[in-house]
Amino acid sequence: MSFELRPPHRVVTIGGELFVYEAPGLRAALCQAIEEDASDLILSTLEVTFFDSTCLGALVGAVMQLREAPGRRTVRVVDAGRVAKILKVTGLTEVLDLYATVDDALLAASNSLARTQTSSSLRLSTSGLSGPQCRA
């Protein structure tokens, strides 16, 4: 497992065969990355050759942890092979985003961050206006 800082994002890369024994370590690493960063979690699984259900549970736990965190953060998984297939079959692509390359995931995360910052500054600049407020 490796961590790569690509400011303002962090890419977590995992590989090899991930069985029940690796699930606690995976869970801890994902929790740590979520707590240390204020951006989306980018998880590269391109080097994973096997991914069992307990490790899938660790990934679902990360999704749930991000949903409870402030901001509109998500898990962005990078994979076009085995893990992507598992995520599609289980329907998890409904709650996390799937990308073919790390660069694609980083671009999407940066675009999402820019939109969030723009909408926050718009709310601040219009908060002093009187009269009816527009709601999206």
C-alpha positions in Angstrom: 0.0 0.0 0.0 1.3 3.4 -0.8 0.2 7.0 -0.4 1.1 9.7 -2.9 0.3 13.4 -2.3 -0.9 15.2 -5.4 -2.0 18.4 -3.7 -4.7 19.0 -2.7 -5.4 15.3 -3.1 -3.9 12.1 -1.9 -3.9 8.9 -3.9 -3.9 5.6 -2.1 -2.6 2.7 -4.1 -3.2 -0.9 -3.1 -2.2 -4.1 -4.9 -1.8 -7.8 -4.7 -4.3 -10.3 -3.2 -6.5 -8.8 -0.6 -8.1 -11.3 1.7 -9.8 -11.2 5.1 -6.4 -10.8 6.8 -5.7 -7.6 4.9 -9.1 -6.0 5.6 -8.2 -4.4 9.0 -5.1 -2.8 7.5 -7.0 -1.6 4.5 -9.8 -0.2 6.7 -7.3 1.6 8.9 -5.4 3.1 6.0 -8.6 4.4 4.3 -9.8 5.9 7.6 -6.4 7.6 8.1 -6.5 9.1 4.6 -10.0 10.4 5.1 -9.2 12.0 8.5 -6.0 13.6 7.2 -7.4 15.1 4.0 -10.3 17.3 3.3 -10.6 16.2 -0.3 -12.0 13.1 -2.0 -10.4 9.7 -1.4 -8.7 8.5 -4.6 -8.0 4.8 -4.4 -6.1 3.1 -7.1 -6.7 -0.7 -7.3 -5.0 -1.2 -10.7 -2.5 -3.6 -9.1 -5.1 -5.7 -7.2 -5.3 -9.3 -8.3 -7.9 -10.5 -5.8 -10.3 -8.6 -3.7 -12.6 -10.5 -1.2 -15.8 -9.4 0.4 -14.2 -8.3 3.7 -12.0 -5.8 1.8 -15.1 -4.7 -0.1 -16.7 -4.0 3.3 -13.7 -1.8 4.2 -14.3 0.2 1.0 -18.0 0.5 1.9 -17.0 1.7 5.4 -14.9 4.4 3.7 -17.8 5.6 1.7 -20.0 5.8 4.8 -17.3 7.7 6.7 -17.0 10.2 3.9 -20.8 10.7 3.9 -20.7 11.6 7.6 -17.8 14.1 7.1 -18.3 17.7 6.3 -18.4 18.7 2.6 -19.4 16.7 -0.4 -16.6 14.2 -0.5 -16.6 10.8 -2.3 -14.5 7.8 -3.0 -13.0 7.7 -6.5 -11.8 4.3 -7.4 -9.3 3.8 -10.3 -9.6 0.4 -11.9 -10.7 -1.0 -15.3 -10.2 -4.7 -14.4 -11.1 -7.1 -11.6 -12.2 -4.6 -8.9 -14.2 -2.5 -11.4 -16.1 -5.6 -12.3 -16.8 -6.4 -8.6 -18.0 -2.8 -8.0 -20.3 -2.9 -11.0 -21.8 -6.3 -10.2 -22.5 -5.3 -6.6 -24.0 -2.0 -7.6 -21.4 0.0 -5.6 -20.8 2.3 -8.6 -24.0 3.9 -7.5 -22.3 5.2 -4.3 -18.7 5.8 -5.5 -17.1 6.9 -8.8 -15.0 4.7 -11.0 -12.2 5.9 -13.3 -9.8 4.2 -15.7 -6.8 6.3 -14.8 -5.5 8.2 -11.7 -5.3 11.3 -13.8 -9.0 11.0 -14.7 -9.9 10.7 -11.0 -7.6 13.6 -10.0 -9.2 15.8 -12.7 -12.7 14.9 -11.6 -11.8 15.5 -7.9 -10.2 18.9 -8.7 -13.3 20.0 -10.8 -15.6 18.9 -7.9 -13.5 20.9 -5.4 -13.5 24.0 -7.6 -17.3 23.8 -8.0 -17.7 23.4 -4.2 -15.5 26.4 -3.5 -17.3 28.5 -6.1 -20.7 27.7 -4.6 -19.4 28.4 -1.1 -18.1 31.9 -2.1 -21.4 32.6 -3.9 -23.4 31.8 -0.8 -21.1 34.1 1.3 -21.4 37.0 -1.2 -25.2 36.8 -1.4 -25.9 36.1 2.3 -26.3 39.8 3.1 -28.9 40.5 0.4 -32.4 41.3 1.5 -35.6 39.8 0.0 -36.4 36.3 -1.1 -33.5 33.9 -1.5 -33.2 31.4 -4.4 -33.0 27.8 -3.5 -31.4 25.2 -5.7 
